[in-house]
Amino acid sequence: MSTISFRHTVNDRGADNGTILSNATESELLDKINDEIRRAVTPVSVFVGLEVFLGFFGNLFVLYVFKKRYHNCNFRYFVLCLAFLDFISTLTTMPGEILTQQYWYKYPFPIICKVKSFFNMFTVSGEAFCLCTIAVDRYRKVCAPFGWQIRPRQARILCGIIYVAAFAISLPVSFFWGIHKDVRIYRNRNVTVTICEKDAHYVDSRQPFVYATSVEVIIGICLVVMLVLYILVAKKLIISRPLAKRRQQSGAHMVSKSPALQTKFKHKTEISSGGGVSFSDVLIRNGIATKELSTTEMRSIDDESVPVDVNDVYSTDTETTREGGTSDDLHRHRSQRRRREIATRVRRKTYIMFVLTILFIVTTIMYMTLLAFISGGILKSLNDYEKAVYFFFFRLVFINHVINPFLYGCLDPQFKQILGDMKTYVLKTLRNG
């Protein structure tokens, strides 16, 4: 995705005591120049190959677990959206990049070059749009839990819109990018090389550069939106800790002091969330609004469909244990426990997506920065081994297609439980078999 001129002298580090191969054919010189850079970039290709292996099986497992075993919630659909993009990358972009590195100067497959370039843009832009949508979802759940929320059905629709938008923004790549021939000077000989970069029809056109710049601006806007929203989320979560401690300390005193202080102010609260959701029985306690759940609601809701304050994760049962043993008290006790469980899940899933987003922001900024350097012709001044180091950091963005399964396995209790159940089942089957 850059404008590169290859008409310059190739580094001559692989020369045999400075001997000029004047009698070699152009094909032999092409093989030699390609072999030299192949030796330099092979460690990078091996690293990408390891990422392909881990990403393929990891994302395949994530797709299975979240499709077949995970409960219905926004988190499930957004994880499936990301996992599908990552899985596509392990089948297209990443193997295509290995092929590009190994055949840098004599690229043999024009169609694969176009396919790799298209899906590179498709997966990167799709992940940017998806993570930006997730940032909005996390912000609403943490910072505005009683306002409009993205519902699971809307999350599914948004995932479809993300794929359509990523496809639309990536479509020009199939025209602008491809292979073209260029001339390199190697050991005082002209060598015609075949490069997987801009298509031959657009070598001297500014359209690819204008397109790449426009896409970088769009992705840059997404990164800024993500960063701002997660700063607000982090601020809310950090501030909630001392507030929750004060609630915990004052809760027991207020409850034991006077039953009159526990008065419920119930009213109908209509929340415009696009899904026509109406919540009732809003309890005002200590200045914090929380929804009282009926027994039916507690059985049927998904884990994030009811608005809760994130402070609930720190509260204790003090408020209910001293109120008596009536059915209303027991119901209120169960409701508060349920809210704490939901608040804990909201926070935990927010942490997971926060880590994924920060990693994506850092690697994508690095990717776009190095891409801009390529546009400035930096590769012309690098020898083969310096190019290998450059390619390593340039393609470090691939780590986003691999890390997700490991992060879910470490931070998501339900994912770990499903993984443990499957492991137990496999071991039991092997023993019985």
C-alpha positions in Angstrom: 0.0 0.0 0.0 2.6 2.4 -1.0 4.5 4.0 -3.9 8.0 2.4 -4.1 10.6 2.9 -6.8 12.8 -0.1 -7.2 15.2 1.4 -9.8 18.3 1.5 -7.6 21.4 -0.6 -7.0 20.9 -3.8 -4.9 23.2 -4.2 -1.9 26.2 -6.4 -2.9 26.8 -8.1 0.5 26.5 -11.6 -1.0 29.3 -11.1 -3.6 31.9 -13.9 -3.9 35.1 -11.9 -3.1 33.7 -9.1 -5.3 33.6 -11.2 -8.4 31.1 -9.8 -11.0 29.1 -12.6 -12.5 29.3 -11.1 -16.0 28.6 -14.4 -17.7 25.5 -15.3 -15.7 22.1 -15.1 -17.3 19.4 -12.7 -16.1 17.4 -15.6 -14.7 20.4 -16.7 -12.6 21.0 -13.2 -11.3 17.3 -12.9 -10.4 17.5 -16.2 -8.4 20.6 -14.9 -6.6 19.2 -11.6 -5.7 16.0 -13.3 -4.4 18.0 -15.9 -2.5 19.9 -13.2 -0.7 16.9 -11.4 0.7 15.2 -14.8 1.3 18.0 -15.8 3.7 17.6 -12.5 5.5 13.8 -12.6 5.9 13.4 -16.3 6.6 13.3 -15.8 10.5 10.5 -13.3 10.0 8.6 -15.8 7.7 9.0 -18.5 10.3 7.6 -16.2 13.0 4.6 -15.3 10.8 4.2 -19.1 10.1 4.0 -19.7 13.8 1.4 -17.0 14.1 -0.6 -18.7 11.3 -0.6 -22.0 13.1 -1.6 -20.6 16.5 -4.1 -18.2 15.0 -5.8 -20.8 12.8 -6.5 -23.3 15.5 -7.0 -20.7 18.2 -9.6 -18.7 16.3 -11.3 -21.9 15.1 -11.7 -22.9 18.7 -13.0 -19.5 19.6 -15.6 -19.6 16.8 -16.8 -23.0 18.0 -17.0 -22.1 21.7 -18.7 -18.7 21.2 -21.0 -20.1 18.5 -22.1 -23.3 20.2 -21.4 -23.0 23.9 -21.5 -19.4 24.9 -24.6 -17.6 26.2 -26.4 -14.9 24.2 -24.9 -11.4 24.8 -23.2 -8.6 22.9 -19.8 -9.8 23.9 -20.5 -13.1 22.2 -21.4 -11.5 18.8 -18.5 -9.1 18.8 -16.0 -11.8 19.7 -17.4 -13.9 16.8 -17.1 -10.9 14.5 -13.4 -10.5 15.5 -12.6 -14.2 15.4 -14.0 -14.5 11.9 -11.8 -11.7 10.7 -8.8 -13.2 12.4 -9.5 -16.6 11.0 -9.8 -15.2 7.5 -6.4 -13.5 7.9 -4.8 -16.8 8.9 -6.0 -18.3 5.6 -5.2 -15.4 3.3 -3.2 -12.4 4.4 -0.6 -14.1 6.6 0.3 -17.0 4.3 0.3 -14.5 1.4 2.8 -12.4 3.3 5.1 -15.4 3.8 5.0 -16.0 0.1 5.7 -12.3 -0.6 8.8 -12.4 1.7 10.1 -15.6 0.2 9.7 -14.4 -3.4 10.3 -10.7 -2.9 11.9 -10.1 -6.3 10.2 -12.8 -8.4 6.7 -13.0 -7.2 5.0 -15.9 -9.1 1.3 -15.6 -8.4 -0.6 -12.4 -9.5 -4.0 -13.5 -8.2 -2.6 -14.4 -4.8 -1.0 -11.0 -4.6 -4.4 -9.3 -5.1 -6.2 -11.7 -2.7 -3.6 -11.1 0.0 -3.7 -7.3 -0.5 -7.5 -7.2 -0.4 -7.9 -9.3 2.7 -5.1 -7.4 4.4 -7.2 -4.2 4.1 -10.5 -6.1 4.8 -9.3 -7.6 8.1 -7.5 -4.5 9.4 -10.4 -2.1 8.6 -12.9 -4.7 9.8 -11.1 -5.0 13.2 -10.9 -1.2 13.5 -14.6 -0.8 12.9 -15.5 -3.7 15.2 -13.2 -2.6 18.1 -14.6 0.9 17.7 -18.2 -0.4 18.0 -17.1 -2.5 21.0 -15.6 0.7 22.6 -19.0 2.4 22.2 -20.8 -0.6 23.7 -18.4 -0.7 26.7 -18.7 3.0 27.2 -22.5 2.8 27.3 -22.5 -0.1 29.7 -19.9 1.4 32.2 -20.5 5.1 31.9 -24.2 5.3 31.0 -25.8 2.1 32.2 -29.3 3.6 32.5 -29.2 5.2 29.0 -29.7 3.5 25.6 -27.7 0.3 25.1 -26.8 -1.9 22.2 -29.0 -5.0 22.4 -27.8 -8.5 21.2 -30.0 -8.3 18.1 -28.6 -4.9 17.3 -25.1 -6.3 17.9 -25.7 -9.0 15.2 -26.8 -6.4 12.8 -23.8 -4.2 13.5 -21.5 -7.1 12.9 -23.0 -7.5 9.4 -22.7 -3.7 8.8 -19.0 -4.0 9.8 -18.3 -6.7 7.3 -20.1 -4.7 4.5 -18.2 -1.5 5.4 -14.9 -3.4 5.5 -15.6 -5.0 2.1 -16.6 -1.6 0.6 -13.5 0.2 1.8 -11.2 -2.7 0.7 -12.7 -3.2 -2.8 -10.3 -0.6 -4.5 -7.4 -2.7 -3.3 -8.2 -5.4 -5.8 -7.7 -2.9 -8.6 -4.8 -0.7 -7.3 -2.6 -3.5 -6.0 -1.1 -6.4 -7.8 2.2 -7.2 -9.5 4.4 -5.2 -11.8 7.9 -5.5 -13.3 10.8 -3.2 -12.5 14.5 -3.0 -13.3 17.1 -3.4 -10.6 20.9 -2.9 -11.0 22.7 -5.9 -9.5 26.4 -6.4 -9.8 26.5 -3.9 -12.7 23.8 -5.8 -14.5 20.2 -4.8 -15.2 17.8 -7.4 -13.7 14.0 -7.4 -14.3 12.2 -8.1 -11.1 8.5 -8.9 -10.4 7.1 -7.1 -7.3 3.9 -7.7 -5.4 3.0 -4.1 -4.8 1.1 -1.7 -7.0 -0.7 -3.1 -10.1 1.1 -2.5 -13.4 -1.7 -0.2 -14.5 -1.3 2.1 -11.5 2.5 2.2 -11.1 2.7 5.8 -12.2 -0.7 6.9 -10.8 -1.3 8.8 -7.6 -4.7 7.1 -7.1 -3.2 4.3 -4.8 -1.5 6.9 -2.7 -4.6 9.0 -2.3 -6.7 5.9 -1.5 -4.2 4.6 1.1 -4.0 8.0 2.7 -7.8 8.2 2.9 -8.0 4.8 4.5 -5.4 5.7 7.0 -7.4 8.8 8.0 -10.5 6.7 8.5 -8.7 4.1 10.6 -7.0 6.9 12.5 -10.3 8.4 13.4 -11.5 5.0 14.7 -8.3 4.7 16.8 -8.9 8.2 18.3 -12.5 7.3 19.1 -11.5 4.1 20.8 -8.8 5.8 22.9 -11.1 8.6 24.1 -13.9 6.2 25.0 -11.6 3.9 26.9 -10.0 6.8 28.8 -13.5 7.7 29.9 -14.3 4.1 30.8 -11.0 3.8 32.8 -11.8 7.0 34.6 -15.2 5.7 35.6 -13.8 2.4 36.8 -11.0 4.0 38.8 -13.3 6.5 40.4 -15.9 3.8 41.2 -13.5 2.1 43.7 -13.4 4.8 46.4 -17.1 5.5 45.8 -18.0 1.9 46.3 -15.9 1.7 49.5 -17.8 4.7 50.9 -21.1 3.0 50.0 -20.0 -0.2 51.7 -19.0 1.7 54.9 -22.1 3.8 55.1 -24.5 1.0 54.0 -24.7 -0.9 57.2 -25.0 2.2 59.3 -27.8 3.6 57.2 -29.8 0.4 57.2 -29.5 -0.3 60.9 -30.2 3.3 61.9 -33.7 3.6 60.4 -36.0 1.6 58.2 -37.3 4.8 56.8 -34.0 5.5 55.0 -34.6 2.3 53.0 -37.7 3.8 51.3 -38.2 2.7 47.7 -39.1 5.3 45.1 -40.5 3.2 42.3 -41.4 4.7 39.0 -41.5 3.8 35.4 -38.4 4.6 33.5 -38.4 4.4 29.8 -35.0 3.8 28.3 -34.6 4.5 24.6 -32.3 1.8 23.4 -33.6 1.1 19.9 -35.0 -2.1 21.1 -38.1 -0.7 22.9 -36.9 -1.8 26.4 -38.8 -0.5 29.3 -37.5 -0.9 32.9 -39.6 -0.4 36.0 -39.1 -0.7 39.7 -36.1 1.6 39.9 -34.7 1.6 43.4 -33.1 4.7 44.7 -30.6 3.9 47.5 -27.6 6.0 48.6 -28.1 8.2 45.5 -27.5 5.2 43.1 -30.3 4.0 40.9 -30.5 0.2 40.5 -33.2 -1.9 38.9 -35.1 -4.4 41.0 -35.3 -7.7 39.2 -38.3 -10.1 39.3 -37.7 -13.8 39.7 -38.6 -14.4 36.1 -36.3 -11.6 34.9 -33.4 -13.1 36.9 -33.8 -16.4 35.1 -34.3 -15.1 31.6 -32.0 -12.1 31.2 -28.6 -12.4 29.6 -25.6 -11.2 31.6 -25.5 -7.6 30.5 -29.1 -6.8 29.5 -30.0 -5.2 32.8 -28.4 -1.8 33.6 -26.3 -1.8 36.7 -23.8 0.6 38.3 -20.3 -0.7 38.2 -20.0 0.1 41.9 -22.2 -2.9 42.6 -19.2 -5.1 42.1 -17.7 -3.8 45.3 -20.8 -3.8 47.5 -21.6 -6.4 50.0 -24.7 -8.0 51.3 -24.8 -5.7 54.4 -27.8 -3.8 53.0 -30.0 -6.9 52.9 -28.7 -9.1 55.7 -29.9 -6.7 58.4 -33.3 -6.0 56.9 -35.0 -9.2 58.1 -36.2 -12.4 56.6 -39.4 -11.5 54.6 -39.9 -12.6 51.1 -39.4 -9.1 49.8 -36.1 -8.9 51.7 -34.9 -12.2 50.2 -36.0 -11.1 46.8 -34.1 -7.8 47.2 -31.1 -9.8 48.4 -31.1 -12.0 45.3 -31.6 -9.0 43.1 -28.6 -7.2 44.6 -26.4 -10.3 44.3 -27.5 -10.6 40.6 -26.6 -7.0 40.0 -23.1 -7.6 41.5 -22.6 -10.6 39.3 -23.6 -8.6 36.2 -21.4 -5.7 37.2 -18.5 -8.0 37.6 -19.0 -9.5 34.2 -19.3 -6.1 32.6 -16.0 -5.0 34.2 -14.2 -8.2 33.3 -15.3 -8.1 29.6 -14.5 -4.4 29.5 -10.9 -5.2 30.7 -10.6 -7.9 27.9 -11.7 -5.6 25.2 -9.6 -2.8 26.6 -6.4 -4.9 26.4 -7.3 -6.0 22.8 -8.0 -2.4 21.8 -4.8 -1.0 23.2 -2.7 -3.7 21.5 -4.5 -3.0 18.2 -4.0 0.7 18.6 -0.2 0.3 19.2 0.4 -2.2 16.5 -1.7 -0.3 13.9 0.0 3.0 14.6 3.3 1.2 14.1 2.0 -0.3 10.9 0.7 2.9 9.5 3.9 4.8 10.5 6.2 2.3 8.8 3.9 2.3 5.8 4.4 6.0 5.5 8.1 5.5 5.6 7.8 3.0 2.8 6.0 5.6 0.8 9.0 7.9 1.4 11.3 5.2 -0.2 13.1 4.1 3.0 13.5 0.5 1.7 15.9 1.8 -1.0 18.5 2.7 1.7 18.3 -0.6 3.6 20.3 -3.8 3.1 18.6 -7.2 3.2 19.0 -7.7 6.9 17.8 -4.2 7.7 14.8 -4.9 5.5 14.1 -8.1 7.6 14.0 -6.1 10.8 11.8 -3.6 9.1 9.4 -6.3 7.9 9.2 -7.8 11.4 7.9 -4.6 13.0 5.9 -3.8 9.9 4.0 -7.0 10.2 3.8 -7.1 14.0 0.2 -6.0 13.4 -0.5 -9.8 12.7 -0.3 -10.4 16.5 -3.9 -9.0 16.7 -5.1 -12.1 14.8 -3.4 -14.5 17.2 -3.7 -13.0 20.7 -7.5 -13.1 21.2 -7.9 -16.8 22.1 -5.1 -16.6 24.7 -6.6 -13.5 26.2 -10.1 -15.1 26.5 -8.5 -18.2 28.0 -6.8 -16.1 30.7 -9.5 -13.5 31.5 -12.9 -14.9 30.7 -14.1 -17.4 33.3 -16.8 -18.9 31.2 -14.4 -19.5 28.3 -12.0 -21.2 30.7 -14.8 -23.3 32.2 -15.9 -24.5 28.7 -12.2 -25.2 27.8 -11.8 -27.2 31.0 -15.0 -29.1 30.4 -13.9 -30.0 26.9 -10.5 -31.1 28.1 -12.1 -33.3 30.7 -14.4 -34.8 28.1 -11.5 -35.5 25.7 -9.4 -37.1 28.5 -12.3 -39.2 29.6 -13.0 -40.3 26.0 -9.4 -41.3 25.5 -9.3 -43.3 28.7 -12.5 -45.1 27.9 -11.4 -45.6 24.2 
